[in-house]
């Protein structure tokens, strides 16, 4: 029955089905542990022979409901929640990469993801090559190595706002028999479902639009269940895992091999679990996701058009504008809206941009993006500060770039605040 639901219905009622006289709203199971009747039951759980909860670091009923809903929304066969979006990215990669392996990634990534892949994974012996996503397929293929284990990109680059060419990147990955991993944080599954366009694994920073209200940090990994892990390139999927008495993930869990390994091996050992309370708040946020993403997209497009016509603005980037370099890809992959984030520069450069930010009233300066309240940030001096100027440019960050996360307020109030601040320049 649930498989036939439209996305708006799944956002409200997916993942949790109360029985007779049970709570209508998803309960918070704020418990680290669970009770069993026999030793045999517990043994089967630890041998992965029976379904159930062992310990909240690995799974929890509240968290599980959120995972089921996210899998339903993205069209995957399973999902796993993490303590943050960064944790989701790390575990998504380390589930299939070990020391000596290689990952190919688009250069236009969120600064934290760029640093994680470039610096931290290097300490684990995983090499990452960053490429311009605008390169041709033939050029991109030259960066694939014999030890490449995956391709990583974002549906909408943060903060460059380039739209991923799914056809090109899925062809790149699949022609080389590796999975395409896509961060779908900005569009959310309401505006884009990467699995339908060739992605094998989808990640989210649930801290953003999933929560939607800047209350909780969390991440998510969704498994399409479509990738063939038994193709010879992923021996950890097809050989016994001695930490689980010789379980073989592909043999024992079939299409759920990847998401099972991510949970029972990586999440078990890394411990980056989402708390039940955060999962409760994330699930609450998802109930209004379709409504919010419609308004975010509408408001952002209206602001982008207004800024484009203002003589104090030097440039505006938003995929919904016809002037955007990847506008055709936006129409193809995000026909219902391009989310709520845009970037722009003020004539007079960085100094003028800072003056604009200092004179905003309704729109706040915060180190965050993608919630109900409008906010701005200067990425070059904050989220991408750790990168060199060359790396910033490769990530889509100009020195004068202002990232504007357009909220759910009345559009007239948002534009009035911008106009008043611009008058001070």
N, C-alpha and C positions, 0 to 999 in steps of 0.2 A: 504493500500500500504506500509506504513512504517514498518508494522509488518514483512514483508517479507525481509526487508533489512538485509544484512550481517552487522556485527558489525563495519567494516571499513566504510561503507556507513553511518550508523547511527551516527558514531562519527563526520562525516563531516556535514551531513545535517539534523540530527534528532533534534526535539524540536522546530524548527522555520521554518515556511513555508511562505515566503513572497508572497503577492498577486501582482496583476498587478501594475507596477510602484512603488512598495514599495522597501525599501532598501534590497539589496541582502544579506548584512551582518547584523547580529543581532544588532539592535540599543541599545544604552544605554539610558534607561528611567530613567534619574537622577531626579526623582520627588518623593516627599514624599506623595503626595496626588493626587486625581483624581476628575474629574468633572462629575456631574450627571444632568439629565434633570428634575427629579421629586423626591420629598421626599419619595414616595412609593418605588422607585428603591433602595434608600439607606437603607430604612427599611428592604427590602428583603435581602440585602447583610448582614446586621447585624443579621438577623434572620437565616442566612445560607440557605435561600430558593432560592437564585439565585447566579449564578456564576459571578465573577467579583472581582475587586480589591478595598479594603476598605482603606488600608493604607500600606505603604511600609514596616512597621515593620512586617506585616503579609504576604503580597504578593506584587509582582512587575512584570511587563511584562518581563523584562530582566532576572530576577531571575527565573521566571516561565519557560522560554525557557530552561535554564540550567537544571532545575528540570526535565522537560519532557525528555530531552536528557539522563540524568543519569538514569531515570526510564527505558527508552528504552534499554540502554546499559546493565543494570543489570537484565532486564527481570521482573521488578516489575510493579505494577499497579499505583504507584504514588511515588513522592519523595518530600522532603522538605529540602531546603538549610538552613544552619545556619552560624553564624559568624566565627566558627572555628570547627575543629574536636572534640575538647573537649566539645563544646556545643552540637554537634551532639550526642556524647556518653551520656551526661547528660540527654538530652531531650528524647533520645531513651529509656532510663531506666525509667525516671520519668513519662513517658506517661502511664506506666503500674504498677509502684511501688509507694506506699505511705508509710507513717510511719507505722512501724510494719511488713513490707514485707521483703522478703529475695531474694537475687540474688546469683546464683552460677557462678563463673568466673574462667577461666583458669589463672593460676599464671603467665604465660609467656606473659605479656602484656607490652606495652609501659609504661615507668615510669609515665608519666602524667596521663594516664588512670588508672594505679594502684593506684596512690594517690587520684584521684577523687573518685574511688569506695571505697577505704579503709577509707579515712578520711572525705571527704566532704559529701558523701551520708550518712555517719553515723550521721552527724549533722541533717539530715532530717529524721532520724529514720529508714533508710533503711540499713539492715545488709547484708554484702557481705562475702561469704566464697570463698577463693582462693584454687584451687586444681591443682595438677600436671596433665596436660593433657595426660600424658603417662599412667596414671592409667587405669586399666581395667574398662569396663562398669559396672561390678558388684560393684567394689570399688567406682566408681563415684556416683552410685545410693545411696550409704549410706550417702552422703552429702546433698541429697535433703530433704527439710523440708516441712511440711504441708503448710507453708506460702511462699514457693519459687514461684516466679513469672516469672523467666526467667533464661536462661543460656547464658553467654557472653564469646566470644573468638575472636581471630584474625586468619585470614586465614594463614598468615605468622607472627609468633611472632616477636615482635620488642624489643630488637635486638637478641633474642635467635635463630630466624630463623627456629623454628620448624613448620612443616606443620600440620594444623588441620586435625584430622581424622573426616571428616564430617559425615560419616556413624555412628560412635560411638556417637558423640555429638548430632546429630539430633535425634538418637534413645533415648538418655538420656533425651532430652527435651520433645519429643513428647510422650514417655511412661509415662511421668509425667504431661502431658497436659499443658505444658508451651512453649513459643516461644524460638527459638534459634536466638540470635542476634550475627551477625558476622561483625567484622571490616575488610573490604576488601581493606584497603589503599594500602598496598604494591603490591599486584598482579594487582589491577585495574580490571574492568570487562573484559578487553581484555585477560588477562591470566587466570582468574577464575571468574565464576559466581556462588556465593554461593547459590542462590535461587534454582539453578538446582540440588544442592546437599543436600537440606533439610533445608537451612536457611529460617527463616521467615522475619527477619528484617536485612538489611545490612546498615552499616555505613561507612563513609569515612572521613578522613582528606583530603579535596580537596587541602589543602596547598601543598601536596606532588605531586604525579605524575599527578593528574588531572590538576592542574595548570601547573606543569612541568618546570617552569622557575624561581621559588623562588620570585615571585612578589606579591602574594596575599594569605591571610589567609581565610579559609572557611571550612565548613563541609557539609555533606549530609546524610540524612536518606532515605532509600528506603524501601518501603513496598511491600512484595510479594503478599499481598492480599489473601493468602492461609490459614492463621491461623484462627481457629474458636474461636473468642473472646466471643462467647455466651456459653462457656462450663461451666460456673458457677464460674470460678476462678477470673473473672475480672468484678466485679459489676459496676465499673465506665464506662464500655463500654455498659452496658445493662440497666442502670438506668438513669433517667433524669439529665442532667447537668443544674442546675439552673442558671449558669452564661450565658447560651444561651437559656433562656426561655423554659427549659425542653427538649431540644433536646436529643435524645437517639442515640448514635453513631452507634451501630450495626443496629438498626431499620431504621435509616434515611440515613445511608451512606454505608450499606451493607459491601462489601469486603474492602472498603476504610475507614472503621471505625477508624483504628489505625492512619493512616497518617493524617486524618482529625482532630482527637483529638489532635495530636501532634502540628498541626498548630494553630488551633483556640483556644486552651486552653493554652498549654505550651509555644509556641512561642509568642503568644499574651501577656502572663504574664511575661515571662522571658526576652523577647525583644532581644534575641540573633540572630538578622536577618543578612543575608548576604547583603552587599551593592551592588547596581546595577553595579557599575564599576568593583567590584571584580568578579561578575557573568559574565560580559562581557569577562574578562581576562580568567576566568576558561573555558568558552565555547570555546574561541580561542585555549586554550591549548588542549582541548579534540579533536579538529580537527586533531591533529597529534598524538594522543595517541597510536594508533596501531603501527605506524612507530617507535615511541620512545620506546615503551615497547619491541619491537623486538630487537632494538639496545642495550638498557639497559641490557637485558637478555643475549645477545651474549657477550657483553663486560665483564659482571660480571662473566660469566662462564670461559671466557678466563683468566681473572685475577686470579680467584680462582685456576685454574689448574696451573698457573705459580707460585703462592704463595706456593701451595702444594709441588712443586718440588724445592723450595728454601731452602737451608740448614740453613738460618738464621731465618726461620719461624718455630715456635713450633707447631702451629695448625691452621687449616682453617675450617670454617663452611660456607657452601653454599648448599642449597637444591639440586642444580643441580649436585653436586659431588656424585659419587657412595659411597663415604665414609660417607655421611651424614646419621644420624640415621633415618630420615624420608624420605629418597630418594624415597622409593617405593610409599609413599603418594604423593610426588611431581610428580612422573610420572603419577599417577592416576588423580590428581586434577589440575595439572599445566603442561600439556603435551607440551605446546608451549613456555615454559620458566618460570624461577623462579624469575623474577624481577631483580632489579639492586643492591641489597644490600647484602653484605657479611660481615663476621667478621673474625678476625684472631688475633693471638698473636705472639709476637716477642720473640725469645730466649733471656733471660736476663730480662724478666718480664716487669713490668710497666715502669721502668726507661728506658729500651731500646726502648719500644714502644713510649714513649714521645720523645726520641731523633729522632726516625724515623719521627714522625709527624712534629717536628721542622725543619727537613731538606727537607721536600717536597716543591716543587715549583709550579707545575701545579695543584696538588691536594691540595685544601684549607682546613684549619681547621675552621669549622663553626658549629653552633648549628642548624643544619638543615639536612635534608635527602631527597633524591628522587627528584632531579631536573636535568636539563641538564648538570650541571657542576659537576665534580668529587669532592667529599669532604670526610673528615674523622672526627671522633669524638671519645672521650674516655668516654663512657656512665657512668661508675662508678663514675666519678668526675663531671658529668654534668647532663644529663637527668634523671639519676637514683640516683643522689646524696642524695635525701631526704629519700631513703630507707635504712633500715639496711643492714648489710652484708648478713644476712640470706635471707632477702627479695630480694636482688639483685641476689643472686644465684638462688633463686626460679624463678626469672624473666628471667633467662638465661644470667645474666651479670657476667662474671668473672672479677676479679680485673685488669687483663691485656688485657681485650677485647678491640679491636679497631674496630669500625663500619665503614665500607667503602661503601659509596654510589657511585657506578661506573657510570660515566656520559656518554655523547654521543661523547666524543672526540675520535680521532683515537686511537685504542687499542695500537699501538706501542708507542705512546707518553705517555699513561698512565703507561704502564709497564716500560718504560725508567725512568720516574719520581720515581717510586717505587724502581727500581734498584739503581739509584743514591743515594737515601736516605738511603737505606740499606747499601751501601758501607761506610757510615759515622759511622756505628755502629761497 
